[in-house]
Each structure stands twice: as C-alpha cells, then as structure tokens.
Amino acid sequence: MSQGDIYEVLKIEDVSFPRPWPRSQFEKELENPFSHSFAARLDKSEDNAIVGYIIIWLVAEEAHILNIAVLPDFKKKGIGKKLIQFILDFLA
C-alpha cells in the first residue's frame, strides 16, 4: 500500500466499519516504522483496483493485525484468507 492507494482504501474502510479510520490514520500507518500495510488487487481487474487491504504492526517478536477489510462485492471469494496467508508468509 502506498500514499496513492489511500483514496481507494478509504472507500473500502467506509463501507466496512461503522466508525471508519480517517485518512490521517492511514497516512500515519504508512509512515510508522512498526507498521506494514498491504493492498490486495485483482490481476484480472482492468484498472487494477484495490479490493482489500491489511495493516499490521510488527514489534519485536509479535505481530498485531490493526485493520483488515475487503470490498463487499468481493467477499466470500477468499481475498481475506489470502491476505492473512500473505501476512503469515511475510512474517515467516
């Protein structure tokens, strides 16, 4: 995930949570050295749109998931599971 992705991520955040994170929180996470943010994109998407994301903190020997969400139209397609598996592989 990069600064340029925040607009798309905010769309997902807004439809996923009753109290969504503000833009400033995503900006802080992208600058935080403990934070790792990843966006899921569909290879088949013409515009390569973001359909999900995950943000973790990695501190010492522990990882904490801060936020994970998938666009409603893409739920139950394994994207959330792939995000979790990606993080497990990243941490290994």
Secondary structure as GFF3:
##gff-version 3
##sequence-region A 1 92
A	DSSP	three_ten_helix	3	5	.	.	.	ID=ss1
A	DSSP	alpha_helix	6	16	.	.	.	ID=ss2
A	DSSP	alpha_helix	23	31	.	.	.	ID=ss3
A	DSSP	beta_strand	35	41	.	.	.	ID=ss4
A	DSSP	beta_strand	50	59	.	.	.	ID=ss5
A	DSSP	beta_strand	62	70	.	.	.	ID=ss6
A	DSSP	three_ten_helix	72	74	.	.	.	ID=ss7
A	DSSP	alpha_helix	79	91	.	.	.	ID=ss8
###
